[in-house]
Amino acid sequence: MWAIWHWLTTRLEGERGQATVEYFLVILAATALAIVALKWLQGSGGSSLGDLFGKVISWVAGKF
């Protein structure tokens, strides 16, 4: 991970480049958390994931 960080910071110098690296790391962290959450939900039973999405869809549909 350190090698990736070093490569990105040396290639993308300056304020603008630093912002790009920060956005990249935030997106990477969000993706990792989403994968962990999906694996956890699938591990606790496939129906939990289906129930969660069903509740979210019902809630959104109720707003319209």
KANOR-V988065 format. One record per backbone hydrogen bond with DSSP energy under -1.0 kcal/mol. CO is the residue of the C=O (numbers start at 0). NH is the residue of the N-H. E is the energy in kcal/mol with one decimal. If there is no record, write none. Layout:
{{CO:NH:E} {CO:NH:E}}
This chain:
{{0:4:-2.4} {1:5:-2.7} {2:6:-2.5} {3:7:-2.6} {4:8:-2.5} {5:9:-2.1} {6:10:-1.9} {7:11:-2.2} {13:17:-2.2} {14:18:-2.1} {15:19:-1.7} {16:20:-2.2} {17:21:-2.3} {18:22:-2.5} {19:23:-2.3} {20:24:-2.4} {21:25:-2.2} {22:26:-2.5} {23:27:-2.4} {24:28:-2.4} {25:29:-2.5} {26:30:-2.3} {27:31:-2.2} {28:32:-2.4} {29:33:-2.2} {30:34:-2.4} {31:35:-2.4} {32:36:-2.5} {33:37:-2.4} {34:38:-2.5} {35:39:-2.4} {36:40:-2.5} {37:41:-2.5} {38:42:-2.2} {39:43:-1.4} {41:44:-1.1} {44:47:-1.2} {45:49:-1.6} {46:50:-2.9} {47:51:-2.4} {48:52:-2.3} {49:53:-2.3} {50:54:-2.4} {51:55:-2.3} {52:56:-2.6} {53:57:-2.3} {54:58:-2.4} {55:59:-2.6} {56:60:-2.8} {57:61:-1.9}}
